[in-house]
Amino acid sequence: MKLAEALILRADCLKQFRLLKDRLFAIAKIQEGDDLVESPQDLMRSLEQIATEFADLIKRSIRRIRHFCLLKVKLFRIHWRNEMFLR
C-alpha cells in the first residue's frame, strides 16, 4: 500500500467516524415517545467495523515502517562492513 492510498483510507475512516458520531448524537436527542429513525445497534456495529478497519490500517502502516527501518539498518551494516573491509 502506498502512502497516498493509506492517507485516503485514513481520511475516509475519519470522515465515517464523524458522520456516525453525528448520527448517534441525533438519535440521542430524540424525544421520549418518538420513533427512532435508525437503530442505535446498527450504528454501533458500523462504528465497530470502521474502528476495526482503522486499526488494521494502522497495524499495516506500522508493519511497513518497521520493515523499512529494519531494511535501512541492514543496508547501513552492509555499507559499514564494506567500508571497514576496504580500509
VENURKA-V840722 format. One line per field, one symbol per residue. psi: psi as a letter, one per 20 degrees, with the letter a starting at -180 (. if undefined). burial: + if it has 16 or more other C-alpha atoms within 10 Angstrom, else -. A space follows every 10 residues. Layout:
psi=???
burial=???
This chain:
psi=prgggghggg ggghghgggh gghghhhhjp qphqqphqph gghhggghgg hggggggggg gggggggggh gggghggggg ghghhi.
burial=---------+ --+--++--+ ---+--+--- ---------- ------+--+ +--+--+--- +--------- ---------- -------
